[in-house]
Amino acid sequence: MKTTILAASLAAATLISAAGAEAGTLDDIKSKGFVQCGVSPALTGFSAPDATGTYQGFDVDVCRAIATAVFGDPNKIKFTPLSAKERFTALASGEVDVLSRNTTWTMTRDTSQGFKFAAISYYDGQGFIVRKGIGVKSALELAGATVCTETGTTTELNLADFFHTNKLDYKPVTFGNNDEAVKAYETGRCDVYTTDQSGLYAIRLKLTNPDEHVILPEIISKEPLGPLVRQGDDPWFNVVKWSYFALLTAEELGVTKANVDEMLNSPNPEIRRLLGKEGTFGAGIGLSNDWAYNEIKALGNYGEIFDKDIGPSSPLKIARGLNAQWNKGGLQYAPPIR
């Protein structure tokens, strides 16, 4: 099944990439008046509908930033919830303009599948969650365990690699979507559930008794997550990429949602370039010169979005860790606007 899905995605990507280079995704988006963004159906903190049915979360806000850069309005966007199996076909076929959905940047996806990752918005790694009652404190104690996970993801390969490398037996149980896998874990069909560690924090919140479950300390893989687009359309790729970099740059320079108007009068040339007061950097990506100002005014900078959706101000309370700015011990780093 996985091979069939990858082949279908690749074939569709080849056709769409060729067409996309001629048609121009950015022009199409401006014509229709909104950005169509593919997201996870229900991953708390990253992408999930609230009580009104409106999608909220970190990956959602990355897409809203893109829409705001293009239109000056974070609401000029529509969301398509996609499972792991559906996501690549939807992007390759043109059903969505951009995918912002806990998707790992890998060589295959970045080359032969016809996609292009614009940035790494979240540095993650695969982990494990177990019931406290089984007394396991390390993933190295999982010999003989039954492990639930979602099919069609990098998680399956990482899982196999980890157990093979450590000479441990295990029994994988795979499901077509995340909800099915989590339900199987919670009902005791398997001893362990594995996915990206960020997802484990979100999943634990939704369990009937969250305090009865523990996330093990081991991180068994590199999972750089971020927005991706189709190959063959560099103007749209540039918009997605720099919409994200603007959020990082704003945090580094101390430009926030609250002070962005005051910062318009800053003598700092980096801030003036970011906010469109010097130069014509918006024109270089087909947007107005206040593209970054509009993003920050509507959503805040990267740190503000992180804190609100998945950090200290959220139920997940995930530490910045590797996602701190480069000058604060993390890996987040934006090329300069100049």
FENFENVEN-V349034 format. One record per residue. RES is the residue in one letter. SS is DSSP state (H for helix, E for strand, C for the rest). OMEGA is omega in degrees with one decimal (NA if undefined). BURIAL is I if it has 9 or more other ideal C-beta (glycine too) atoms within 8 Angstrom, else O. Layout:
RES:SS:OMEGA:BURIAL ; RES:SS:OMEGA:BURIAL
This chain:
M:C:-178.2:O ; K:H:179.8:O ; T:H:179.7:O ; T:H:-180.0:O ; I:H:-179.7:I ; L:H:-179.8:I ; A:H:179.4:O ; A:H:179.2:I ; S:H:-178.4:I ; L:H:-179.5:I ; A:H:179.2:O ; A:H:-178.7:I ; A:H:-178.9:I ; T:H:-179.6:I ; L:H:-176.4:O ; I:H:179.9:I ; S:H:179.7:I ; A:H:-179.4:I ; A:H:-176.4:I ; G:H:-178.6:I ; A:H:179.6:O ; E:H:-173.9:O ; A:H:-179.3:O ; G:C:-177.9:I ; T:H:-179.1:I ; L:H:177.8:I ; D:H:178.5:O ; D:H:-179.9:I ; I:H:178.8:I ; K:H:-179.6:O ; S:H:-177.7:O ; K:H:172.9:O ; G:C:178.0:O ; F:C:174.1:I ; V:E:175.8:I ; Q:E:-173.3:I ; C:E:175.6:I ; G:E:-176.2:I ; V:E:174.4:I ; S:C:-178.8:I ; P:C:-174.2:I ; A:E:176.1:I ; L:E:-174.2:I ; T:C:179.0:I ; G:C:-178.2:I ; F:C:178.0:I ; S:E:178.5:I ; A:E:177.4:I ; P:E:176.2:O ; D:C:-176.2:O ; A:C:-180.0:O ; T:C:-178.3:O ; G:C:180.0:O ; T:C:-178.6:O ; Y:E:-179.8:I ; Q:E:174.8:I ; G:C:-176.2:I ; F:H:179.7:I ; D:H:177.2:I ; V:H:-179.0:I ; D:H:173.6:I ; V:H:177.6:I ; C:H:177.9:I ; R:H:177.7:I ; A:H:178.6:I ; I:H:179.8:I ; A:H:179.7:I ; T:H:177.2:I ; A:H:-177.7:I ; V:H:-170.3:I ; F:H:-174.5:O ; G:C:-174.8:O ; D:C:-178.2:O ; P:C:-179.0:I ; N:C:177.0:O ; K:C:-174.5:I ; I:E:173.5:I ; K:E:-175.9:O ; F:E:175.4:I ; T:E:177.8:I ; P:E:-174.6:I ; L:C:173.8:I ; S:C:178.6:I ; A:C:-178.3:I ; K:C:-175.1:I ; E:C:-164.9:O ; R:H:-174.5:I ; F:H:176.7:I ; T:H:-179.6:I ; A:H:179.0:I ; L:H:-177.7:I ; A:H:-176.7:I ; S:H:-178.1:O ; G:C:177.0:I ; E:C:174.6:I ; V:C:-179.3:I ; D:C:-177.8:I ; V:E:177.1:I ; L:E:177.0:I ; S:C:-166.5:I ; R:C:177.2:I ; N:C:-178.1:I ; T:C:-175.8:I ; T:E:175.3:I ; W:C:175.8:I ; T:C:-179.4:O ; M:H:-179.1:O ; T:H:-178.9:O ; R:H:-176.5:I ; D:H:-177.6:I ; T:C:-170.6:O ; S:C:178.6:O ; Q:C:173.7:I ; G:C:179.9:I ; F:E:-177.7:I ; K:E:178.9:I ; F:E:-175.8:I ; A:C:-176.2:I ; A:C:171.9:I ; I:C:-177.4:I ; S:C:-179.3:I ; Y:E:176.2:I ; Y:E:-173.5:I ; D:E:176.5:I ; G:C:-176.6:I ; Q:E:179.7:I ; G:E:-176.5:I ; F:E:171.4:I ; I:E:-180.0:I ; V:E:173.8:I ; R:E:178.9:O ; K:H:-174.7:O ; G:H:-178.6:O ; I:H:172.4:O ; G:C:179.8:O ; V:C:-179.8:O ; K:C:-179.0:O ; S:C:177.2:O ; A:H:178.6:I ; L:H:177.5:O ; E:H:-173.4:O ; L:C:178.7:I ; A:C:178.9:O ; G:C:-176.7:O ; A:E:169.8:I ; T:E:-171.7:I ; V:E:177.2:I ; C:E:175.3:I ; T:E:-179.0:I ; E:E:-179.0:I ; T:C:178.6:I ; G:C:-177.7:I ; T:C:174.9:I ; T:H:-177.4:I ; T:H:-178.0:I ; E:H:-179.4:I ; L:H:178.3:O ; N:H:179.9:I ; L:H:180.0:I ; A:H:-179.9:I ; D:H:-177.7:I ; F:H:-177.4:I ; F:H:177.9:I ; H:H:-178.7:O ; T:H:-177.4:O ; N:C:176.2:O ; K:C:179.1:O ; L:C:174.2:I ; D:C:175.0:O ; Y:E:178.1:I ; K:E:178.7:O ; P:E:173.6:I ; V:E:-173.6:I ; T:E:-177.5:I ; F:E:-176.0:I ; G:C:177.1:O ; N:C:-174.4:I ; N:H:-177.5:I ; D:H:179.6:O ; E:H:-179.2:I ; A:H:-179.8:I ; V:H:178.8:I ; K:H:179.3:O ; A:H:177.7:I ; Y:H:-175.6:I ; E:H:-179.9:O ; T:C:174.5:O ; G:C:179.1:O ; R:C:177.0:O ; C:C:-177.0:I ; D:C:-169.7:I ; V:E:168.6:I ; Y:E:-179.3:I ; T:E:172.7:I ; T:E:175.5:I ; D:E:-174.9:I ; Q:H:176.6:I ; S:H:178.4:I ; G:H:179.4:I ; L:H:177.1:I ; Y:H:-179.9:I ; A:H:-178.2:I ; I:H:-179.0:I ; R:H:179.2:I ; L:H:-175.2:I ; K:H:179.5:O ; L:C:-176.1:I ; T:C:178.6:O ; N:C:-175.2:O ; P:H:-176.0:O ; D:H:179.6:O ; E:H:-176.3:O ; H:E:-179.0:I ; V:E:175.2:O ; I:E:-177.0:I ; L:C:-171.7:I ; P:C:-173.8:O ; E:C:168.3:I ; I:C:-169.5:O ; I:C:-177.8:I ; S:C:169.5:I ; K:C:-180.0:O ; E:E:175.8:I ; P:E:-176.0:I ; L:E:177.7:I ; G:C:-179.0:I ; P:C:177.6:I ; L:E:-178.7:I ; V:E:176.4:I ; R:E:173.4:I ; Q:C:174.0:I ; G:C:-179.3:I ; D:C:-175.3:I ; D:H:178.8:O ; P:H:179.1:I ; W:H:175.3:I ; F:H:-179.7:I ; N:H:179.0:I ; V:H:-179.7:I ; V:H:-178.3:I ; K:H:-174.7:I ; W:H:172.2:I ; S:H:178.4:I ; Y:H:-178.8:I ; F:H:178.6:I ; A:H:178.9:I ; L:H:178.0:I ; L:H:-179.0:I ; T:H:179.6:I ; A:H:179.0:I ; E:H:-178.6:I ; E:H:-176.8:I ; L:H:178.6:I ; G:C:178.0:O ; V:C:-175.3:I ; T:C:176.0:I ; K:C:-176.6:I ; A:C:-173.5:O ; N:C:-173.2:I ; V:H:178.8:I ; D:H:176.6:O ; E:H:-178.0:O ; M:H:175.5:I ; L:C:-179.7:I ; N:C:-178.8:O ; S:C:175.4:I ; P:C:-178.4:O ; N:C:-176.4:O ; P:H:178.3:O ; E:H:178.7:I ; I:H:-178.8:I ; R:H:176.8:I ; R:H:179.2:I ; L:H:-173.3:I ; L:C:174.7:I ; G:C:179.3:I ; K:C:174.5:O ; E:C:178.0:O ; G:C:180.0:O ; T:C:-174.0:O ; F:C:176.9:I ; G:C:-179.4:I ; A:H:-179.1:O ; G:H:177.8:O ; I:H:174.6:I ; G:C:-177.6:O ; L:C:176.4:I ; S:C:-174.8:O ; N:C:179.4:I ; D:C:-176.7:I ; W:H:-178.1:I ; A:H:175.6:I ; Y:H:-178.2:I ; N:H:178.4:I ; E:H:-175.0:I ; I:H:179.0:I ; K:H:-176.7:O ; A:H:-168.9:I ; L:H:-173.2:I ; G:C:-179.7:I ; N:C:-177.8:I ; Y:H:-178.6:I ; G:H:179.4:I ; E:H:178.4:I ; I:H:179.2:I ; F:H:-176.5:I ; D:H:-177.1:I ; K:H:-171.3:I ; D:H:-173.8:I ; I:C:-175.9:I ; G:C:-173.7:I ; P:C:-178.4:O ; S:C:-177.6:O ; S:C:175.7:I ; P:C:-177.7:O ; L:C:178.3:I ; K:C:179.0:O ; I:C:177.3:I ; A:C:-179.2:O ; R:C:177.0:I ; G:H:180.0:O ; L:H:-178.5:O ; N:H:170.6:I ; A:C:176.5:I ; Q:E:-178.5:I ; W:H:-178.2:O ; N:H:176.2:O ; K:H:174.2:O ; G:C:-178.8:O ; G:C:-177.0:I ; L:C:-178.3:I ; Q:E:-169.1:I ; Y:C:179.9:O ; A:C:172.5:I ; P:C:-176.7:O ; P:C:173.1:O ; I:C:178.1:I ; R:C:NA:O
